[in-house]
Structure formats: C-alpha cells, structure tokens
Amino acid sequence: MRLIRQVAVAGTLAAQHLVRLAYAQNSSLPEHCDLTIQQAAEGGFFNSTGTGKIQFARQDSQHPLEPWYMTQTLHVTRDEKDAWRTQSLTVFLSVPESFVGSDEANKTNVCAYRMRGLNATAHDDGSCDELLSDDCLDAIDDLPAMPDSDGNCPSVNVQDACGQGFFLSTDPRLSCGILGVARPFNFSSSACSISGLPGSDLPDNYRTFTGIGTVTLSLTPETDDDPYAMYDLRVRQPAPVLIKARLGASGSVAYQQQKMLCIAPNKVVEGSRRPEGDFPPSSASGAERPRAMILALAVSLAVAGGML
C-alpha cells in the first residue's frame, strides 16, 4: 500500500508539472507565478469558497488600514475514468489595489500558517471563538513576533495548548498542522495577483494573491476514503489560519499585528455538489487526518515551491 501511494504521489507531481507548464504558456501572468493564481487568472473554477475580513489597525488610529480579505477555496478534479480524484484547498489573500506597490506595502512582511480543518460549525464573521479553546487562543496570542528583517518566518508551537499545531517544519510528522511557509512575503508588486476571485464576493479595486500553499488530497481506488464524504466534510470544516504581519507605515517604525480567522469554504458554487449528512460528524469521522495530510504536503511543496 505504501508503494502504491508513493507511485501515486510521483504521478501526481508529474501531472502537476505538466499543468504548470500549460498554464504558464497560456496565462497572462509571469511564468514564475504560482500555479493556483495562474489558474484563477484564466477563469479557474472553484466548487466552493469562503471569505473573511482581516482588519489591521495602524498605530495612528485616525487612519486605519482598509480591510484585507482571506478566502479559502475548494476545487475538485478527476481523471477521465473517474479513478483519480483530487480535492485542493487553497487560501488567498486580497488587499486594496491602492496598497500594492506603495511605500507601506514595500515595508510590510506577512507570514501565514494553517491548521487542520475543525469539525465545528463556522461563524459567519470568521471568528475562532468557541472553535478553539481559550488556552489555545491565549497560546497563539503569545507567539513570537515577526523578524525585524526579511528573514524566515518565526516557528510556532501551540501543540500542547491547541491539541494540534500550525505547520512550519521540514518534517510533516512533527505536527498535525498543514503546510505553512518559511519566508515572509509582501505586496510590493501586483505581477502575481488578479482582480477579484472566481466564486467569491470580494469588493472592487482589490488585488488577490495566493495566500498559503495549496493542500491537495489525492483519492485513488487504493485509498479507503469516500470522495463524497471527504468533500462534504471539507466544504463545512473551518480551517484556522493565522496571519502575522509586520506593517511598515511610511515614515515610521514598523509595527506588528496578527489576526486569526476560522473560515470554511461553505459557499457552494452553482452546479457543484451540495454537502449532505450531519455536521459536525461523529468523532469516528475525525478532522483532516495526518496520513492524508502528509501525502498532501508532498504534492504541495513540489507544486507550490514554498509559496509566499
């Protein structure tokens, strides 16, 4: 079984590489841009989306930052014989068009981290209250600050308080969390961004960037996962995402903030499957399982190339 899965991963990586080349040739975006943003630029289809607002405050409270938006998407693909299915979860960040390329944006660094999806009903405002314990949220509040330069994103460890971790490690077995990023990014250029996002309700005059590396779950006849049950779960599971930002206001010292959102991609696009069954499910169903996520991580790292 392990050999089958290793071969499956290798086949998926090769297929993803060919897809990347095809999109790079047809996309209006530069070739180095991430595959997911290239697909979205070419009118890519998402089965479901979910969007939440991120409100950072400037040190000068009289001039607050315009809100940012985080969108989680779910996209399902299958081969011609319906023997191979993939379910891809991607997180995008959208910021005001006027912010991109500004002096403030050039001095802004962002790190992002994701946890496994939760078997709990998402709040409309994307809040993580009552979805994560008070001890967990307190531990997240006490995480280390962003680096003072364009170095690596800080490691985070909330495993004991949260029962799972954010993933920002070279070894996926060390955490039950999912793909994080190792390098901060900023919004100094709009080259790898798009206006809007298919299936979402973003405001006008916003630019959308790929947020966190795509988490791809591959389901084959050799796996024991029911693709419909997995889809029904992922559409409704809110995934905790932490955004840590070192904001560089023009002419002033940079300051740091972080926001935590729990967003589910529960806005199903017309023509896509509507989730069925009870939710939250029984404990036997579980949340995203580490085995599947390790498989997903291998695909994500190769395709994303360490996104952000």
C-alpha positions as CSV (number, residue, x, y, z in Angstrom):
1,M,0.0,0.0,0.0
2,R,2.8,2.4,0.8
3,L,4.4,1.8,-2.6
4,I,1.1,2.4,-4.3
5,R,0.8,5.7,-2.6
6,Q,4.4,6.7,-3.3
7,V,3.8,5.9,-7.0
8,A,0.6,7.9,-6.8
9,V,2.3,10.9,-5.4
10,A,5.0,10.7,-8.1
11,G,2.4,10.5,-10.8
12,T,0.5,13.5,-9.3
13,L,3.7,15.6,-9.2
14,A,4.5,14.8,-12.8
15,A,0.9,15.7,-13.8
16,Q,1.0,18.9,-11.8
17,H,4.3,19.9,-13.5
18,L,2.7,19.5,-16.9
19,V,-0.3,21.5,-15.8
20,R,2.0,24.3,-14.6
21,L,3.8,24.4,-17.9
22,A,0.5,24.6,-19.8
23,Y,-0.8,27.4,-17.6
24,A,2.5,29.3,-17.8
25,Q,2.2,29.2,-21.6
26,N,-1.4,30.4,-21.7
27,S,-1.6,32.7,-18.7
28,S,-1.2,36.4,-18.8
29,L,0.8,36.3,-15.6
30,P,4.6,35.8,-15.5
31,E,5.8,32.2,-15.7
32,H,7.2,32.3,-12.2
33,C,3.8,32.9,-10.6
34,D,2.2,30.2,-8.6
35,L,0.0,27.7,-10.4
36,T,-3.1,28.4,-8.4
37,I,-3.0,32.1,-9.2
38,Q,-2.4,31.3,-12.9
39,Q,-5.4,29.0,-12.9
40,A,-7.6,31.7,-11.3
41,A,-6.3,34.3,-13.8
42,E,-7.5,32.0,-16.6
43,G,-11.0,31.7,-15.2
44,G,-10.3,28.7,-13.0
45,F,-13.3,27.1,-11.3
46,F,-13.8,26.6,-7.6
47,N,-16.5,24.3,-6.2
48,S,-16.9,26.4,-3.1
49,T,-15.4,29.4,-1.4
50,G,-15.5,31.2,2.0
51,T,-14.3,34.8,2.7
52,G,-13.5,36.6,5.9
53,K,-12.3,40.1,6.7
54,I,-8.9,40.9,8.3
55,Q,-8.9,44.3,10.0
56,F,-5.5,45.6,11.0
57,A,-5.1,48.9,12.8
58,R,-2.4,51.5,12.1
59,Q,-0.5,53.0,15.1
60,D,-2.3,56.2,14.0
61,S,-5.8,55.2,14.9
62,Q,-7.2,58.1,12.9
63,H,-6.2,56.5,9.7
64,P,-7.0,52.7,9.9
65,L,-5.9,50.4,7.2
66,E,-8.5,49.4,4.7
67,P,-9.5,45.8,5.4
68,W,-7.8,42.8,3.9
69,Y,-9.7,39.7,3.0
70,M,-8.9,36.0,3.2
71,T,-10.6,33.5,1.0
72,Q,-10.4,29.7,1.3
73,T,-11.4,27.7,-1.8
74,L,-12.1,24.1,-2.5
75,H,-11.5,22.7,-6.0
76,V,-12.3,19.1,-7.1
77,T,-10.8,17.4,-10.2
78,R,-11.0,13.9,-11.6
79,D,-9.4,12.0,-14.4
80,E,-11.4,10.8,-17.5
81,K,-12.0,7.3,-16.0
82,D,-13.1,8.8,-12.6
83,A,-10.4,6.6,-11.0
84,W,-8.3,9.5,-9.6
85,R,-9.7,12.5,-7.7
86,T,-8.0,15.4,-6.1
87,Q,-9.5,17.9,-3.6
88,S,-7.5,21.1,-3.3
89,L,-7.9,23.6,-0.5
90,T,-6.2,27.0,-1.2
91,V,-6.1,30.2,0.8
92,F,-5.9,33.5,-0.9
93,L,-5.2,37.0,0.5
94,S,-6.8,40.1,-1.1
95,V,-5.6,43.7,-0.3
96,P,-6.7,47.1,-1.6
97,E,-5.3,47.9,-5.0
98,S,-4.0,51.2,-3.8
99,F,-1.9,49.4,-1.1
100,V,0.0,47.2,-3.6
101,G,3.4,48.7,-4.6
102,S,3.1,51.5,-2.1
103,D,5.9,52.5,0.3
104,E,3.9,51.0,3.1
105,A,3.5,47.7,1.2
106,N,7.2,47.6,0.4
107,K,7.9,47.7,4.2
108,T,5.2,45.1,5.1
109,N,6.1,41.5,5.6
110,V,3.5,38.7,6.2
111,C,3.7,35.2,7.4
112,A,0.8,32.7,7.2
113,Y,0.1,29.4,9.0
114,R,-2.7,26.9,8.7
115,M,-4.2,24.2,11.0
116,R,-6.3,21.2,10.1
117,G,-9.9,21.8,9.5
118,L,-12.2,21.6,12.5
119,N,-15.4,19.6,13.0
120,A,-17.3,22.6,14.2
121,T,-19.8,25.0,12.6
122,A,-18.1,28.1,11.3
123,H,-19.1,31.6,12.5
124,D,-20.3,34.0,9.8
125,D,-17.7,36.5,10.8
126,G,-14.8,34.0,10.6
127,S,-14.1,34.2,14.3
128,C,-12.3,31.4,16.0
129,D,-14.1,32.0,19.4
130,E,-15.5,28.7,20.8
131,L,-14.0,26.8,17.8
132,L,-10.6,26.9,19.5
133,S,-10.2,26.8,23.3
134,D,-9.3,29.8,25.4
135,D,-5.9,28.2,26.2
136,C,-5.3,27.7,22.5
137,L,-6.1,31.3,21.6
138,D,-4.0,32.6,24.5
139,A,-1.1,30.5,23.3
140,I,-1.5,32.0,19.8
141,D,-1.6,35.5,21.3
142,D,1.8,34.8,23.0
143,L,3.6,33.6,19.8
144,P,6.9,35.3,18.9
145,A,7.0,38.4,16.9
146,M,7.9,38.7,13.2
147,P,11.6,39.1,12.4
148,D,13.0,42.6,12.0
149,S,14.3,41.8,8.6
150,D,13.3,39.7,5.6
151,G,14.5,36.5,7.3
152,N,12.5,33.4,7.9
153,C,9.0,33.4,9.4
154,P,9.1,32.5,13.1
155,S,8.5,29.0,14.2
156,V,5.3,28.5,16.2
157,N,4.4,25.8,18.7
158,V,0.9,25.6,20.1
159,Q,0.6,21.8,20.0
160,D,0.1,21.4,23.8
161,A,-2.5,24.2,24.1
162,C,-4.4,23.6,20.9
163,G,-4.2,19.8,20.5
164,Q,-2.7,20.4,17.0
165,G,-0.1,22.6,15.6
166,F,0.5,25.1,12.8
167,F,2.7,23.5,10.2
168,L,6.0,25.3,9.7
169,S,8.5,22.5,9.8
170,T,10.6,20.5,7.4
171,D,9.1,17.3,8.7
172,P,5.3,17.0,8.5
173,R,5.3,14.2,11.1
174,L,6.3,16.7,13.8
175,S,2.9,18.4,13.6
176,C,-0.7,17.7,12.9
177,G,-1.0,21.0,11.2
178,I,-0.7,21.7,7.5
179,L,1.6,23.5,5.1
180,G,2.9,26.8,6.3
181,V,5.5,29.0,4.8
182,A,9.1,29.5,5.6
183,R,9.7,33.0,4.1
184,P,7.7,36.2,4.7
185,F,6.2,38.0,1.7
186,N,4.9,41.4,0.9
187,F,2.8,43.2,-1.6
188,S,5.4,45.2,-3.4
189,S,4.3,44.1,-6.8
190,S,1.0,43.1,-8.4
191,A,2.7,40.9,-11.0
192,C,1.4,37.6,-9.5
193,S,-2.1,38.8,-8.5
194,I,-5.5,39.1,-10.0
195,S,-8.5,41.3,-9.7
196,G,-11.2,39.5,-7.8
197,L,-11.5,35.8,-7.4
198,P,-13.9,33.3,-9.1
199,G,-16.9,32.4,-6.9
200,S,-16.1,35.0,-4.2
201,D,-17.8,38.3,-3.1
202,L,-14.7,40.5,-2.9
203,P,-15.1,44.2,-3.1
204,D,-14.0,46.1,-6.2
205,N,-10.5,47.5,-6.5
206,Y,-8.8,44.7,-4.6
207,R,-5.8,42.5,-5.8
208,T,-5.8,38.8,-4.8
209,F,-2.6,36.9,-4.1
210,T,-2.1,33.2,-3.4
211,G,-2.0,33.0,0.4
212,I,-1.0,29.6,1.7
213,G,0.3,26.7,-0.3
214,T,-2.4,24.5,-1.8
215,V,-3.3,21.4,0.3
216,T,-4.1,18.6,-2.1
217,L,-5.7,15.4,-1.0
218,S,-5.4,12.7,-3.7
219,L,-8.1,9.9,-3.6
220,T,-7.5,6.7,-5.6
221,P,-9.2,3.3,-5.7
222,E,-6.4,2.1,-3.4
223,T,-7.4,4.6,-0.6
224,D,-10.1,3.9,1.9
225,D,-11.5,7.4,1.6
226,D,-15.0,8.1,0.2
227,P,-14.5,11.2,-2.0
228,Y,-18.1,12.4,-1.5
229,A,-17.8,12.1,2.3
230,M,-14.4,13.9,2.2
231,Y,-15.9,16.6,0.1
232,D,-18.9,17.0,2.3
233,L,-16.5,17.4,5.3
234,R,-14.2,19.9,3.7
235,V,-16.9,22.2,2.5
236,R,-18.1,22.7,6.0
237,Q,-14.9,22.5,8.1
238,P,-13.5,25.9,9.2
239,A,-9.7,25.9,8.9
240,P,-7.9,28.1,11.5
241,V,-5.4,30.4,9.7
242,L,-3.0,32.7,11.4
243,I,-1.8,35.8,9.6
244,K,1.2,37.5,11.2
245,A,2.1,40.9,9.8
246,R,4.9,43.3,10.3
247,L,3.3,46.5,8.9
248,G,5.6,49.3,7.7
249,A,3.8,52.6,7.8
250,S,5.5,55.2,5.6
251,G,8.0,57.3,7.5
252,S,7.5,55.5,10.8
253,V,8.9,52.4,12.6
254,A,7.3,49.1,11.6
255,Y,4.8,47.6,14.0
256,Q,3.4,44.1,14.3
257,Q,-0.1,42.6,14.5
258,Q,-1.6,39.2,14.0
259,K,-5.1,38.0,13.2
260,M,-6.7,34.6,13.4
261,L,-9.5,33.5,11.2
262,C,-11.5,30.3,11.0
263,I,-13.1,30.2,7.5
264,A,-15.0,27.3,5.9
265,P,-15.4,27.2,2.1
266,N,-19.1,26.7,2.6
267,K,-20.4,29.0,-0.2
268,V,-21.1,26.3,-2.8
269,V,-20.9,27.5,-6.4
270,E,-23.9,26.7,-8.6
271,G,-23.6,23.3,-10.3
272,S,-21.4,21.9,-7.5
273,R,-22.4,19.2,-5.1
274,R,-24.3,20.4,-2.0
275,P,-22.9,18.7,1.1
276,E,-25.0,16.0,2.7
277,G,-25.2,14.3,6.0
278,D,-24.9,15.6,9.6
279,F,-22.3,18.1,10.5
280,P,-20.3,18.1,12.8
281,P,-19.9,14.4,12.1
282,S,-19.4,11.7,14.7
283,S,-16.0,11.6,16.4
284,A,-15.2,8.5,14.3
285,S,-15.1,10.6,11.2
286,G,-12.4,12.9,12.6
287,A,-11.0,16.0,11.1
288,E,-8.3,16.1,8.4
289,R,-6.2,13.0,9.1
290,P,-2.4,13.3,9.4
291,R,-1.9,10.4,6.9
292,A,-3.7,12.2,4.2
293,M,-2.1,15.5,5.0
294,I,1.5,14.1,4.7
295,L,0.6,12.9,1.3
296,A,-0.9,16.3,0.5
297,L,2.2,18.0,1.8
298,A,4.5,16.2,-0.7
299,V,2.3,17.4,-3.5
300,S,2.0,20.9,-2.2
301,L,5.7,21.5,-1.6
302,A,6.6,20.4,-5.1
303,V,3.9,22.4,-6.8
304,A,4.0,25.5,-4.6
305,G,7.7,25.6,-4.4
306,G,7.4,27.2,-0.9
307,M,4.8,29.7,-1.8
308,L,4.8,33.1,-0.2
